[in-house]
Amino acid sequence: SYDDYGQYDQSYDSTMMDPNIAGDNNKGVRNKNLTLYIRVRSDSGGRAHACDLCGKEFVRRDHAVNHLEAVHFPNTYEYNCTHCGESFNTRNKLYKHTYKNH
């Protein structure tokens, strides 16, 4: 998390997870839950979206959401391919699979 001066606070326990983040894995719930951990850095002109857990910054919000799902909350959601039924632990992996294989 960030202190009042916009500095990243390394003492934040990144192993803590919101107990409400698991469960329904539709896109709206996923994005709402994961965006709780994204901060828009005011000192960057509003362009940098920072992960509240590790401080990594992204130009695009959706890239920050993908980062959170893959790095900090793996296996929280499950995505199944509608074509072959294969299961994936991130939405981004499902999209890549669908693009390459179907």
C-alpha positions, 0 to 999 in steps of 0.5 A: 500500500502507499503512504500519504506521500505516495511512497510504497509501503513495503510492510504491507502483508501481500499474503493477506487476501480479501475473503470476498475475492473468491467465489463467483468468477464472472468478469464483473465480479473478478474485475471489481474484486481485483481492482480493489488492489490497484491505485492510480498514481496521482504523480504520474498524470493518472496514467500509471496503475500501481499494484497495491500489493507489490508496487509494480506499475502499469500504463493500462488498468487491464494489465494491472488486473491481469498481473494481480490475477496471475501473480497475487491471486492464482487459482482464485478463479477458474475459466473453462473453454467453451469449445473444448472444456479445458480449464485455466487459472487466469482469464488471460490464459483462456483468451490466449488458448482460444485465440491459438486453438479455436 
